[in-house]
Amino acid sequence: MPTSHRVPVLDSFMSYREVGTGSPIVFLHGNPTSSHVWREVTQRLAHRGRCLAPDLIGMGSSGKPDIPYRFADHARYLDAWFSALDLRDLVLVGYDWGGVLALDWARRHPDRVRGVVVFETFLRPMHWSDWPPQGEQFFRALRTPGVGEGLVLEQNEFLARSLANGVLHGLAESDRRVYYAPYPDPASRRPLLQWPREIPIDGEPADVAAVIERYDAWLASTAAKPTLLLTFGDTGLSAPKIVEWVRSTLRAVEIVPLGRAGHHAPEDAPEEIASAIERWLERQTP
């Protein structure tokens, strides 16, 4: 079973779960989940390496410093976590914002990375035309000052909707409680609100769009590390036009389609994800 740990980072601390031994495999979650989302995947891959799953700063059991919780803040605290554990020769696995953090970190630290696995993440800056009407309406509301605060901080609507819509088979009540526990009051929910405002849509915010453009250029170059993209059906961030863009543009990316799963795919398809990663790891072994 995974063991839980806590390590000081900057002015706070980050919690993480660990299971297995060997070369490190780091699993990065998205919004609004935590390391808990990886529990079944890491258990299945513990024989392949040292599986570590941190809670991003302000999320899960990690500390909640008084910071804006912009992408750059998460990257800064994650950098400090990697430094504290001195992780090298590692594979990064991430989805949603964890995928963005993984690709950004790999581009900036190629000498410490063997490869990257991502799914349901932002593979290029987005446009409002990429969104279905209902999704566009909700995310425009989240990004509207005052309206987003009411929906997320006061009503806790993002957490409720994301878990309801992002897991096809539904969540056990015990798992639902784990995801709700870190966010008992409005102040604790600030990371959940800021993440939707960080999505680069029609060029804003420009600094996050630039992060994605930089790792896109890296993935299209000969310098990139082997990268695996898992897809689940043809909706959301696995939409056919996005997958086709990846196939035609990003030379380092191998695409492996799996069965249907929600946005929080480790809840729906942990065995399929673990098996795909294991097969990919075997192909990367000289």
Buried (B, 14 or more C-beta within 10 A) or exposed (E): EBEEEEBEBBEBBBBBBBBBEEBBBBBBBBBBBBBBBBBBBBBBBBEBBBBBBBBBBBBBBBBBBEBEBBBBBBBBBBBBBBEBBEBEEBBBBBBBBBBBBBBBBBBBBEEBBBBBBBBBBBBBBBEEEBBEEEEBEBBBBBBEEEEBBEBBBEEBBBBBBBBEBBBBEEBEEEBBEBBBEBBEEBEBBBBBBBBBBBBBBEEBBEEBBEBBBBBBEBBBEEEBBBBBBBBBBEEBBBBEEBBEBBEEEBEBBBBBEBEEBBBBBBBBBBEBBBBBBEEBBEEEEE
